[in-house]
């Protein structure tokens, strides 16, 4: 499978550099180039690229706005921003940029990012399995204490556990429970076959993973079912999660 790449930059020299890098890598095909955001929208609609290199400051429509329009049409697109303007970085990551390259960038950095994306979306590494729930006749409740008393939470309903300021918060589809217990303390009381520590501040229910997307250079964003909260996933923990799903 070849990944389709679109280059969007108003500098011919940058387009040439990116074109050469893409041409020398296996598994990628360049489907088009654009000098401005409006042209990029038309090409993106026509070719449905998997990866788009985007400059930020361009005629007609800037790169961040362009990415928002494209993501509304296809949320599977990976954006790599290549710009001389570091101040747009936070806005770029709002649209889940896979990387943010500051010009002049190193060719090796581009190759690493492209290969990382290819590895992430190749059929062998897509995490589409859902782990089955543990069966049994035991009482599957998590007891937590807080200032309001004691809560008994059905383990099947827990979607996300995360650290928020000085408290740990447990999310279900309908409720939000807060406790002074640490994330590590709760992790030790949760079934590791069902709950996964994705990040120092997050524990996720494996059966509630909806989608995993790149979020920055070495981090992923976990989209969860039934709630609006997302979780972070480190690259190291992603590798462990991948192995867990493949070996289950």
Secondary structure by P-SEA (a helix, b strand, c coil): cbbbbbbbcccaaaaaaaaaaaaaccccccccccccaaaaaaaaaaccccbbbbbcccccccaaaaaaaaaaacccbbbbbbcccccaaaaaaaacccccccccccaaaaaaaaaaaaaaacccccccbbbbcccccccbbbbbbccccbbbbccccccbbbbcccbbbbbcccbbbbbcccaaaaaaacccccccccccccccccccccccccccccbbbbbbccccbbbbbcaaaaaaaaaaaaac
